[in-house]
């Protein structure tokens, strides 16, 4: 009887986990398809970093404009531009521009992957549903398949009505918690044709130091 009870418990738990993963994947697929349907996306967000042991508690804001793989990312007083070939990091405080090739590391989460990184490399689990300021936010727990990853888990909060990502909570194995909250999510905006074009002469004329890696 004990063996039958244990077997029944294992089978029930396995079935429940499979259902949880299936529901989570289905929702994430909806989010991914929604993101892919837009011509461009502009996101304004709040970024918070916490580590109790290291006594770190930082908060800042930023924004990113995405069009396909191209992006314009404003964060911590600097700007990063990817034109589809090169990455340009512009730091006005230092009057420097760094030009480098796109990272070949498939695990690197770049601004262009901010809304689609979950598509691969993770196990999925259905998590809590929260009511945040009148919005129903369904959380999905992501666990990296790579056991060597520095990330312990990610909670991805999705607005049930819009199927847009509202909040990302990343917990590192070192105890660091990173929270990104979307304050504004705009799609298919009229963009300048030169938004993702880097004008090197402009920065040279302004006395910027150009670094090529």
Buried (B, 14 or more C-beta within 10 A) or exposed (E): EEEEEEEEEEEEEEEEEEEBBEBBBEBBEEBBEBBEEBEBBBBBBBBBBBBEEEEEEEEEEBBBBBBEBBBBBBBEEBBBBBBEEEBBBBBEEEEBBBBEEBEEEEEEEBBBBBBBBBBEEBBBBBBEEEEEEEEEBBBBBBBBEEEEBEBBBBBBBBBEEEBBBBBBBBBBEEEBBBBBBBEEBEBEEEBEEEBBEBEEEEBEEEEBEEEEE
